[in-house]
Amino acid sequence: MVASETFRAGSGPVRAVPSEAGGLLDVLSVAAVVLDSRGRITLWSPQAQELFGWSAGEALGRYAAELLVSEDHVDLVLELFAEVMAGDGAWAGVFPVRHKDGSTRLAEFRNMRLQDETGGMYALGIACDEAVLRDVERDLALSVPLVAQSPLGLAVLDTGLRYVLVNPMLQRINGLPAEEHLGRTPHEALPFLDTDAIEASMRQVLETGVPLLDQYGVGRTPADPYEEHAWSGSYYRLEGPGGRVIGVALVVVDVTDSHRAAREAAAARRRLDLIARASVTVGTTLDLERTARELAELVVADLADLADIASVDVLDSVLEGSVELDPGSRSGPTLFMALALATSHATDAVRAADPVGRRTTYPAERLVTRCVSTRRPVLVARIGGSDLQHIARDPAAAALLAAEGAHSYLAVPLTARGQVLGALGLLRTRNPLPFGDDDVALARELATRAAIAIDNARWYQHATDTALTLQRHLLPHPPPRAAGLQIAYRYQPAAAASGIGGDWFDAIPQPDDRTALVVGDVMGHGVHAAATMGQLRTATRTLADLGLDPARVLRHLDHITTELDGTMATCVYATWDPRLAQCRVALAGHPPPVVIRSGRAPALVDLPAGVPLGTGGLGGTGFENTTVDLLPGDRLVLYTDGLVETRGDALDDRLDLLLQLLADPALPPEATCDRLLSALRHRDAADDVALVIAQVRPHPPATTAATTTAAAAGSHASPSSP
């Protein structure tokens, strides 16, 4: 062990192994000279010739003082020589030596007396170039503390991949003292790491000489056995001055902080993905129990990795339709219903849960009751002691959860519109990590989203007129003003609440004074159709903001509708561009619009019918754009099938009647809407109707001939690619 605390392998058994050229002695080029008792040169090494310039033939037999020392230093040299020969000790130091070429060089000397078997005395002088020696000393002075004090883990291994040097930082990283490294291979010293990969990298570097940089590794070491660490390792081949391979150097950097940051970022992405998936998988229907089940199954899914066991409990008062804005005022036992239970794996812990569908009174000290009463999450990061007695329904259930490895618990309230509906309970058994603050935030977000769906479902189940209220609320009232268009609209519900469906219409402003006109009809009736209509209308408004052409909008809506649990819908989508005086129209299985032109009879627009939304395009694009040119005064009429379809009449006859009723161009759009509903609708109609009439406004006075020409340009109708 050296003073710097950088450790090297100690000496072992002596081995007579020949050394290749290129070692430190070769770098120093140590010269040896032997003088007899009178100071004459009797032995002269090749290194002496290299250092002083004189060959052996030129040097042997001559006085060293005469050959190598200037006249100014002869007396001093003779004095020092006499002291050495008198046995007063060796002499060491730097002395100026005369080179054969006449120059003077500084040489580092070690001089000592020798004695042969006959008692004869000699002087041995060994020397090397002083400048070379100083360079080596400076390199050592720099490298030793640099290695010892480096913030990087450093090691040197020999060609047999045995540690011969480790610095203090590497000892701290590996959690092992030097003596457990030195003389051992990585496989022997670090069995807790993937040493096969480490040693393979070292052998590759030894063989090729090409460094391997930033080799990433993850694991646990005795230094911190309970936390995962990450390292970046780089490998370099070590060579002597002559190119002899002497081993491999290892540089290790602890990158745990960045590894954890990356892991946390990945976890954040997973959370965002989970929230995104919750928006499309939780609340897919307005069924209370199904929504609760979707929430429970989502949080235990493999990709979620949030909980191993999830339960959804709802207050019985909520199911009865009562409103309780201050559950904190409640004291004592509370009546709940267990709506859903899900697990990430098969486990006997399900037998410890409250039976799904059964109303049960939970005591006040139970944690799920506390969660609802306080309206706050309840977190037990590490379950211990009597915690399970307040989590499970009874001691037997608590013992069963303990046997299944329940170690962390979290309950978050299901809160919607200011009311606590119940709680989402989460347990971890297999996942070794305890619940943390990030898990609380994620669970609250999911619970809030689910609570809204649950709240919707319970109210829709208790009120048949909710569908009509929701539908009227979602329809535009009044529609926004559209550049270049006068818009009239009507919505008329079915005669019976049970027949209320998902008809909707919209007029959506777009960039550059364009306007999107939409009329759609979700197939089916009741709450589900009305809620789906709201989802599609919201999605349509979002897509309209992107400025996509009608066919592309319908393709996106088709994909969205396909995800809505088998829902289908029809739709007509048109975009009006006042600059071009054109409408681009596309159909998704919807009745064709009517165009009314000045001086012409009303006509159905001839365009591809498309396929209903939710059919996946039936294997093809399914939707095509058609361009319709509209001049001032022209009208475009959009409607749902409830306007023209009846059980006892042929559809063609009803469409002919529609065209006849639209034949009066002098009748204003608002009056035309009333006329159509009055003539085509029956009081006991079983379907609802959405109707939109858009009339092109007259152009403002043209300022140039160019604008007048542009306004009048165009044809009547032509198909275009989507």
C-alpha positions in Angstrom: 0.0 0.0 0.0 1.3 3.4 -0.9 0.7 6.7 0.9 -1.7 7.8 -1.8 -4.1 5.0 -0.8 -4.2 3.8 -4.4 -3.7 0.1 -4.1 -1.6 -2.3 -6.2 -1.2 -6.0 -6.2 1.5 -7.1 -3.8 4.4 -9.4 -4.7 3.7 -13.0 -5.0 5.9 -16.0 -5.7 9.0 -15.3 -7.7 8.6 -16.2 -11.4 11.4 -16.3 -13.8 9.6 -14.7 -16.7 11.5 -12.9 -19.4 10.5 -9.2 -19.8 9.9 -7.6 -23.2 11.7 -4.4 -24.1 9.9 -1.2 -23.4 9.9 -1.1 -19.6 10.7 1.9 -17.4 14.4 1.0 -17.3 14.4 1.2 -21.1 12.8 4.6 -20.9 15.5 5.9 -18.5 18.3 4.2 -20.5 20.4 3.7 -17.3 24.2 3.7 -18.1 26.7 1.7 -16.1 30.5 2.6 -15.8 33.1 0.8 -13.6 36.4 2.5 -12.6 39.5 1.0 -11.1 41.0 2.4 -7.9 43.0 4.9 -10.0 39.9 6.2 -11.8 40.5 4.5 -15.1 37.5 3.1 -17.0 37.4 -0.7 -16.9 33.8 -1.4 -17.9 31.6 0.6 -20.2 27.9 -0.3 -21.1 26.1 0.4 -24.4 23.8 2.8 -22.5 27.0 4.7 -21.5 27.9 5.2 -25.1 24.3 6.3 -25.8 24.4 8.8 -22.9 28.0 10.2 -23.3 28.7 9.5 -26.9 32.0 7.6 -26.5 32.3 4.1 -27.7 33.7 1.3 -25.5 36.9 1.3 -27.5 37.3 5.1 -27.0 36.5 5.0 -23.3 38.1 1.8 -21.8 41.5 2.4 -20.1 41.1 6.2 -20.0 40.7 8.3 -16.9 37.0 9.1 -16.4 37.8 12.6 -15.1 39.8 13.3 -18.2 37.2 11.9 -20.6 33.9 13.1 -19.0 34.6 16.1 -16.8 35.5 19.6 -17.7 38.7 21.1 -16.3 36.7 23.3 -13.9 35.2 20.3 -12.2 38.2 17.9 -12.1 39.3 18.7 -8.6 35.7 18.2 -7.3 35.3 14.9 -9.1 38.6 13.6 -7.7 37.6 14.5 -4.2 34.3 12.8 -4.5 36.0 9.7 -6.1 38.4 9.5 -3.2 35.6 9.6 -0.6 33.8 6.8 -2.4 36.9 4.7 -2.7 37.8 5.3 1.0 34.5 3.7 1.9 32.9 6.9 3.2 29.6 6.0 1.5 27.9 6.3 -1.8 27.4 9.5 -3.6 24.3 10.6 -5.5 23.5 13.7 -7.3 23.3 15.7 -10.5 26.6 16.4 -12.2 27.5 18.1 -15.6 29.1 15.6 -17.9 31.1 16.4 -21.1 29.6 14.7 -24.2 31.8 13.5 -27.1 30.3 16.2 -29.3 31.6 18.9 -26.9 28.4 19.8 -25.3 27.7 19.5 -21.5 24.8 17.5 -20.2 23.3 17.0 -16.8 23.3 13.4 -15.6 21.8 11.9 -12.5 24.5 9.8 -10.8 24.6 7.0 -8.2 28.2 6.1 -7.3 29.3 3.4 -4.9 32.4 1.3 -4.1 32.8 -2.3 -5.3 35.1 -5.0 -4.1 36.2 -8.2 -5.9 37.2 -11.5 -4.4 40.9 -10.5 -4.3 40.2 -7.4 -2.3 40.5 -5.1 -5.2 38.5 -1.9 -5.1 36.4 -0.4 -7.9 33.9 2.4 -8.3 30.5 1.7 -9.9 28.7 4.7 -11.4 25.1 4.4 -12.8 23.7 7.4 -14.6 20.8 8.6 -16.7 19.8 11.7 -18.4 18.6 14.2 -15.8 15.9 15.7 -18.0 14.4 12.3 -18.7 14.4 11.4 -15.0 12.7 14.7 -14.1 10.0 14.0 -16.7 9.3 10.6 -15.2 9.3 12.0 -11.7 6.8 14.7 -12.7 4.6 12.2 -14.4 4.5 10.1 -11.3 4.0 13.1 -9.0 1.0 14.0 -11.1 -0.5 10.6 -11.8 -0.4 9.1 -8.3 -2.5 11.8 -6.5 -4.6 12.2 -9.6 -5.6 8.5 -9.5 -6.0 8.5 -5.7 -8.1 11.7 -5.6 -10.0 11.3 -8.8 -13.8 11.6 -8.6 -13.9 8.8 -11.2 -13.5 5.1 -10.4 -10.2 3.9 -11.8 -8.6 0.5 -12.0 -5.8 -1.3 -13.8 -6.0 -4.9 -14.7 -3.2 -7.1 -16.1 -3.5 -9.1 -19.2 -5.1 -12.0 -17.2 -7.8 -9.5 -16.2 -6.7 -9.5 -12.5 -6.9 -6.2 -10.6 -3.5 -4.7 -9.9 -4.7 -1.2 -9.0 -7.9 0.3 -7.7 -8.4 3.9 -6.5 -10.5 4.9 -3.5 -13.4 6.1 -5.6 -13.8 2.6 -7.3 -13.7 1.0 -3.8 -16.6 3.2 -2.7 -18.6 2.6 -5.9 -18.2 -1.2 -5.6 -18.5 -1.2 -1.9 -15.4 -3.4 -1.5 -11.9 -2.6 0.0 -8.8 -2.9 -2.1 -7.8 -6.3 -0.8 -11.0 -7.8 -2.1 -10.1 -6.6 -5.6 -6.4 -7.1 -6.0 -5.3 -10.3 -7.6 -8.8 -11.2 -8.6 -10.8 -11.0 -11.8 -14.0 -9.0 -12.0 -16.0 -12.3 -11.9 -14.3 -13.2 -8.7 -14.5 -9.8 -7.0 -17.9 -8.6 -8.3 -20.2 -11.6 -8.6 -23.2 -9.4 -8.0 -22.7 -7.6 -11.4 -22.9 -8.7 -15.0 -19.2 -9.5 -15.1 -19.5 -11.6 -18.2 -20.2 -8.5 -20.3 -17.5 -6.6 -18.4 -14.8 -9.2 -19.0 -15.8 -9.6 -22.6 -15.3 -5.9 -23.2 -11.9 -6.0 -21.5 -10.7 -8.9 -23.7 -11.9 -7.1 -26.8 -9.9 -4.0 -25.9 -6.8 -6.1 -25.1 -7.1 -7.8 -28.4 -7.9 -4.8 -30.7 -6.4 -1.9 -28.9 -9.6 0.1 -29.7 -11.1 1.7 -26.6 -14.7 1.0 -25.6 -16.4 4.1 -24.3 -19.5 4.8 -22.2 -20.5 1.2 -21.7 -23.7 1.4 -19.7 -24.5 -0.9 -16.8 -27.1 -1.2 -14.0 -27.1 -3.1 -10.8 -26.8 -3.2 -7.0 -23.5 -3.4 -5.1 -22.6 -3.9 -1.4 -22.2 -0.1 -1.3 -26.0 0.4 -1.6 -27.7 -3.0 -1.9 -31.2 -1.7 -1.7 -31.0 0.9 -4.5 -30.4 0.3 -8.2 -27.3 2.2 -9.5 -26.1 2.9 -13.0 -22.6 3.3 -14.3 -20.8 4.3 -17.4 -17.6 2.4 -18.0 -14.8 3.0 -20.5 -12.0 0.6 -21.3 -8.5 1.4 -22.6 -5.6 -0.8 -23.5 -2.3 0.0 -21.6 1.0 -0.3 -23.5 4.6 0.3 -22.5 6.9 2.7 -24.3 7.8 0.0 -26.8 4.2 -1.0 -27.5 4.2 -4.0 -25.1 0.6 -4.6 -23.9 0.7 -4.5 -20.1 -3.0 -4.5 -19.3 -6.3 -2.7 -19.5 -7.5 0.5 -17.7 -11.0 0.9 -16.5 -12.7 4.3 -15.9 -16.1 4.2 -14.1 -18.5 7.1 -13.7 -21.6 6.8 -11.5 -24.5 8.1 -13.6 -27.2 7.0 -11.1 -28.7 10.5 -11.0 -29.2 10.7 -14.7 -30.4 7.1 -14.8 -33.0 7.9 -12.1 -34.0 11.1 -14.0 -34.5 9.1 -17.1 -36.4 6.4 -15.2 -38.6 9.1 -13.6 -39.2 10.6 -17.1 -40.2 7.2 -18.4 -42.5 6.8 -15.5 -44.0 10.2 -16.2 -44.6 9.2 -19.8 -46.3 6.0 -18.6 -48.5 8.0 -16.3 -49.5 10.3 -19.2 -50.2 7.3 -21.3 -52.3 5.8 -18.6 -54.3 9.0 -18.3 -54.7 9.1 -22.0 -55.9 5.5 -22.1 -58.2 6.3 -19.2 -59.9 8.9 -21.4 -60.9 6.2 -23.9 -61.3 3.1 -21.7 -63.0 4.4 -18.6 -66.6 5.6 -19.1 -67.1 4.1 -22.5 -70.7 3.6 -21.6 -73.1 5.2 -19.2 -73.3 2.0 -17.2 -72.4 2.6 -13.6 -71.0 -0.8 -12.8 -69.1 -1.1 -16.1 -67.4 2.3 -15.6 -66.3 1.2 -12.1 -64.9 -2.1 -13.5 -63.1 -0.2 -16.3 -61.4 2.0 -13.7 -60.3 -1.0 -11.5 -59.0 -3.0 -14.5 -57.1 0.0 -15.8 -55.0 0.6 -12.7 -54.0 -3.1 -12.4 -53.1 -3.5 -16.1 -49.5 -4.6 -16.8 -48.7 -1.4 -18.6 -50.1 0.7 -15.7 -48.0 -0.9 -13.0 -49.9 1.2 -10.5 -51.5 -1.4 -8.2 -51.8 -5.2 -7.8 -55.3 -5.1 -6.3 -57.9 -2.4 -7.0 -61.4 -1.9 -5.6 -64.1 0.7 -6.3 -66.6 1.4 -3.5 -69.5 3.8 -3.8 -71.7 5.4 -1.2 -75.1 3.8 -1.1 -76.7 7.3 -0.8 -75.1 8.2 -4.1 -76.8 5.1 -5.7 -80.1 6.3 -4.3 -79.7 9.6 -6.0 -79.2 11.8 -2.9 -76.7 14.7 -2.9 -74.4 15.0 0.1 -71.9 17.9 -0.4 -70.4 17.6 3.1 -69.6 14.0 3.9 -67.2 15.3 6.6 -70.3 15.9 8.8 -71.0 12.2 8.8 -69.9 10.2 11.8 -70.1 6.6 12.6 -70.5 3.6 10.2 -71.3 4.3 6.5 -73.2 2.2 4.0 -71.2 1.4 0.8 -71.6 -0.8 -2.2 -68.6 -2.6 -3.7 -68.9 -1.9 -7.4 -65.7 -3.4 -8.8 -62.7 -5.5 -7.9 -59.7 -6.3 -10.2 -56.2 -7.8 -9.7 -53.1 -7.9 -11.8 -52.6 -11.6 -11.2 -54.5 -14.6 -9.7 -54.4 -14.2 -5.9 -56.4 -15.4 -2.9 -56.5 -11.8 -1.8 -59.8 -11.4 -3.7 -61.4 -13.5 -0.9 -60.5 -10.7 1.5 -62.3 -8.0 -0.5 -65.9 -6.9 0.1 -68.2 -8.9 -2.3 -69.0 -6.9 -5.5 -72.6 -5.9 -5.7 -73.3 -6.2 -2.0 -74.2 -3.3 0.3 -72.0 -3.4 3.4 -71.6 -1.1 6.4 -68.0 0.1 6.8 -66.9 1.1 10.3 -65.8 4.7 10.9 -62.2 3.7 11.6 -61.8 1.8 8.3 -59.5 3.8 6.0 -61.8 3.8 3.0 -64.4 5.4 5.3 -61.9 8.0 6.4 -61.0 8.8 2.8 -64.6 9.5 2.0 -65.3 11.5 5.2 -62.2 13.7 4.8 -62.4 13.9 1.0 -58.6 13.4 1.0 -56.3 10.5 -0.1 -55.2 8.1 2.6 -51.7 6.7 2.1 -50.0 3.9 4.1 -46.7 3.7 2.3 -45.5 0.8 4.3 -48.1 -1.4 6.0 -47.2 -2.4 9.5 -48.6 -3.2 12.9 -52.4 -2.9 13.0 -52.7 -1.1 9.6 -54.3 -4.1 7.9 -57.0 -4.1 10.6 -58.2 -0.7 9.3 -57.8 -1.7 5.6 -59.6 -5.1 5.5 -63.2 -5.8 6.5 -62.4 -8.1 9.4 -59.4 -9.9 11.1 -59.6 -12.9 8.8 -59.4 -10.7 5.7 -56.5 -8.9 7.2 -54.6 -12.1 7.8 -55.3 -13.2 4.2 -53.9 -9.9 2.9 -50.8 -10.2 5.0 -50.3 -13.8 3.7 -50.5 -12.4 0.1 -47.8 -9.9 0.8 -49.8 -6.6 1.0 -47.3 -4.0 2.0 -48.6 -0.6 0.7 -52.1 0.9 0.6 -53.7 3.9 -1.0 -57.3 5.2 -1.1 -58.4 8.2 -3.1 -61.9 9.7 -3.1 -64.1 9.6 -6.2 -65.2 13.2 -6.4 -67.4 14.7 -9.1 -69.0 18.1 -9.2 -68.3 18.8 -5.5 -69.7 15.5 -4.2 -67.8 12.5 -2.9 -69.2 9.4 -4.6 -67.0 6.8 -3.0 -63.3 5.7 -3.1 -60.8 3.9 -5.2 -58.7 1.5 -3.0 -55.3 0.3 -4.2 -53.0 -2.4 -2.7 -49.5 -3.5 -3.7 -48.4 -7.1 -3.1 -46.0 -8.0 -5.9 -44.7 -4.6 -6.8 -41.9 -4.1 -4.2 -42.1 -0.3 -4.3 -44.3 1.6 -1.8 -46.9 4.0 -3.0 -45.5 7.6 -3.2 -46.6 11.1 -4.0 -46.5 10.5 -7.7 -48.8 7.5 -7.3 -51.2 9.6 -5.2 -51.3 12.3 -7.9 -51.9 9.7 -10.7 -54.6 7.9 -8.7 -56.4 11.1 -8.0 -56.4 12.1 -11.6 -57.8 8.7 -12.7 -60.3 8.7 -9.8 -61.5 12.2 -10.8 -62.0 11.1 -14.4 -63.8 8.0 -13.4 -65.9 9.8 -10.8 -67.3 12.0 -13.5 -68.2 9.0 -15.6 -69.8 7.3 -12.6 -71.7 10.4 -11.7 -73.0 10.7 -15.3 -74.1 7.1 -15.3 -75.9 7.2 -12.0 -77.9 10.4 -12.9 -78.7 9.1 -16.4 -80.0 5.9 -14.8 -82.3 7.9 -12.6 -83.7 10.4 -15.1 -84.9 9.5 -18.6 -85.1 13.2 -19.6 -81.4 13.6 -18.9 -80.7 12.5 -22.5 -82.7 15.4 -23.9 -81.2 17.9 -21.5 -77.7 16.7 -22.4 -78.4 16.8 -26.1 -79.9 20.3 -26.1 -77.0 21.5 -24.0 -74.4 20.1 -26.4 -76.1 21.6 -29.6 -74.9 25.1 -30.5 -77.3 27.9 -29.4 -77.1 30.1 -31.3 -74.5 28.9 -33.9 -71.6 31.2 -34.6 -71.8 33.7 -37.4 -70.2 32.4 -40.6 -68.4 34.6 -43.0 -70.4 34.8 -46.2 -73.2 32.6 -45.0 -76.6 33.1 -43.5 -77.4 30.1 -41.4 -80.8 28.9 -40.1 -81.1 25.7 -38.0 -83.6 23.6 -36.2 -83.4 20.7 -33.8 -86.6 18.8 -33.0 -86.5 15.9 -30.5 -88.5 12.7 -30.8 -92.0 12.6 -29.4 -91.0 10.1 -26.6 -88.0 10.5 -24.3 -87.1 6.9 -25.0 -86.7 7.8 -28.7 -84.3 10.7 -28.2 -81.2 9.9 -30.1 -77.9 11.4 -31.1 -78.7 13.9 -33.8 -76.4 17.0 -33.8 -75.4 19.9 -36.0 -72.7 22.5 -35.8 -71.3 25.5 -37.6 -67.6 25.9 -36.7 -65.4 28.9 -37.6 -62.1 28.1 -39.2 -59.1 30.1 -40.3 -59.2 32.4 -43.3 -63.0 33.1 -42.8 -63.8 29.5 -43.7 -66.7 27.7 -41.9 -67.3 24.0 -41.3 -71.0 22.8 -41.4 -71.7 19.5 -39.7 -74.9 17.4 -39.3 -74.6 14.0 -37.8 -76.8 11.2 -36.4 -75.6 8.6 -33.9 -77.4 5.3 -34.5 -79.6 4.2 -31.6 -81.6 6.1 -29.0 -81.4 7.1 -25.4 -78.6 8.2 -23.0 -75.8 6.3 -24.7 -76.6 7.8 -28.1 -76.8 11.3 -26.7 -73.5 10.9 -24.8 -71.8 9.5 -27.9 -73.1 12.4 -29.9 -71.4 14.8 -27.4 -68.1 12.9 -27.8 -68.3 13.0 -31.6 -69.4 16.7 -31.7 -66.4 17.5 -29.4 -64.1 15.5 -31.5 -65.5 17.1 -34.7 -64.9 20.6 -33.3 -61.3 19.6 -32.4 -60.6 18.2 -35.8 -62.2 21.3 -37.5 -59.6 23.4 -35.8 -56.9 21.5 -37.7 -58.2 22.8 -41.0 -58.4 19.2 -42.5 -60.5 18.5 -45.6 -63.9 16.8 -45.0 -62.8 13.3 -46.1 -59.9 13.4 -43.7 -62.1 14.6 -40.8 -64.5 11.8 -41.5 -61.7 9.2 -41.5 -60.6 10.5 -38.1 -64.1 10.4 -36.7 -64.5 6.9 -38.1 -61.5 5.8 -36.1 -62.8 7.5 -33.0 -66.3 6.1 -33.4 -64.8 2.6 -33.8 -63.3 2.8 -30.4 -66.7 3.8 -28.8 -67.9 0.3 -28.0 -69.6 -0.7 -31.3 -71.2 2.7 -31.9 -72.1 3.8 -35.5 -73.1 7.2 -36.8 -73.7 9.0 -40.1 -72.4 12.4 -40.9 -72.2 15.1 -43.5 -69.3 17.4 -43.2 -68.8 20.5 -45.5 -66.3 23.3 -45.5 -67.3 26.7 -46.9 -64.5 28.9 -48.4 -65.9 32.4 -49.2 -62.7 33.4 -51.1 -63.3 30.5 -53.6 -67.1 30.6 -53.3 -66.9 26.8 -52.8 -68.0 24.1 -50.5 -66.1 20.8 -50.1 -68.5 18.1 -48.9 -68.0 14.5 -47.8 -70.6 11.9 -46.6 -70.3 9.1 -44.1 -73.4 7.0 -44.9 -75.6 10.1 -44.5 -78.5 11.4 -46.6 -77.1 13.7 -49.4 -77.5 17.5 -49.0 -79.7 19.6 -51.2 -78.3 22.5 -53.3 -80.7 25.2 -54.4 -79.4 27.5 -57.1 -81.0 30.6 -58.5 -83.3 29.8 -61.5 -82.9 26.1 -61.0 -84.9 23.4 -59.3 -83.5 22.1 -56.0 -81.4 19.0 -56.5 -79.7 16.4 -54.3 -75.9 16.8 -54.5 -74.5 13.9 -56.5 -71.6 12.7 -54.4 -70.3 9.3 -53.0 -72.4 8.1 -50.0 -69.5 6.9 -48.0 -69.9 4.4 -45.1 -71.1 5.1 -41.6 -68.7 6.1 -38.9 -67.5 3.2 -36.8 -67.2 0.7 -39.6 -63.4 1.3 -40.0 -63.9 2.5 -43.6 -64.9 -1.1 -44.5 -61.3 -1.8 -45.5 -60.9 1.3 -47.7 -60.8 5.0 -47.4 -64.6 5.0 -47.3 -64.9 8.8 -47.8 -64.4 11.2 -50.8 -64.5 15.0 -51.2 -66.8 16.7 -53.7 -66.5 20.4 -54.5 -69.7 22.4 -54.9 -69.5 26.0 -56.2 -72.0 28.3 -54.7 -72.9 31.8 -56.0 -74.6 34.5 -53.9 -78.1 33.5 -53.0 -77.4 29.7 -53.4 -78.4 27.5 -50.6 -77.1 24.2 -49.1 -79.5 22.1 -47.0 -78.1 19.6 -44.5 -80.4 17.3 -42.5 -80.7 14.0 -40.7 -82.8 11.0 -41.8 -85.5 11.8 -39.3 -86.7 14.5 -41.6 -87.4 12.2 -44.6 -87.7 8.7 -43.3 -91.0 7.2 -42.1 -92.2 3.7 -41.7 -95.0 3.9 -44.2 -93.5 5.9 -47.1 -90.9 5.1 -49.7 -87.7 7.1 -49.2 -87.7 8.3 -52.8 -91.1 9.8 -52.4 -90.1 11.6 -49.3 -87.0 13.0 -50.9 -89.1 14.2 -53.9 -91.4 16.0 -51.4 -88.4 17.6 -49.7 -87.2 19.0 -53.0 -90.7 20.3 -53.8 -90.9 22.1 -50.4 -87.6 23.7 -51.1 -88.6 25.0 -54.5 -89.6 28.5 -53.3 -86.4 30.6 -53.4 -88.1 33.7 -52.1 -88.9 32.1 -48.7 -86.2 33.1 -46.2 -84.1 30.3 -44.7 -85.8 30.6 -41.2 -89.2 30.3 -42.7 -88.0 27.4 -44.9 -86.9 25.5 -41.8 -90.4 25.9 -40.3 -92.0 24.9 -43.5 -90.0 21.7 -43.8 -90.7 20.6 -40.2 -94.4 21.4 -40.5 -94.8 19.5 -43.7 -92.5 16.5 -43.1 -92.7 15.8 -39.4 -95.5 14.1 -37.5 -96.3 14.8 -33.9 -95.6 11.2 -32.9 -92.3 11.0 -34.8 -90.1 8.2 -33.4 -86.8 9.9 -34.4 -85.3 13.3 -33.8 -84.3 15.8 -36.5 -81.4 18.2 -37.1 -81.7 20.6 -40.0 -79.3 23.3 -41.2 -79.9 25.7 -44.2 -76.9 27.8 -45.3 -77.4 30.6 -47.8 -74.5 32.4 -49.5 -74.7 36.1 -48.7 -74.3 38.7 -51.5 -70.7 39.8 -52.1 -69.8 43.3 -50.9 -69.2 45.7 -53.8 -66.1 44.7 -55.7 -63.3 47.1 -55.6 -61.5 45.8 -58.7 -62.2 43.9 -61.8 -60.1 41.1 -60.6 -62.3 40.5 -57.5 -65.4 40.6 -59.6 -64.0 38.0 -62.0 -62.8 35.8 -59.1 -66.2 35.9 -57.5 -67.9 34.7 -60.7 -65.5 32.0 -61.5 -66.1 28.3 -61.0 -68.2 25.4 -62.0 -71.1 23.7 -60.2 -70.0 20.4 -58.7 -66.9 18.3 -59.2 -65.4 15.4 -57.2 -61.9 15.8 -55.8 -59.5 13.5 -54.1 -59.5 13.5 -50.3 
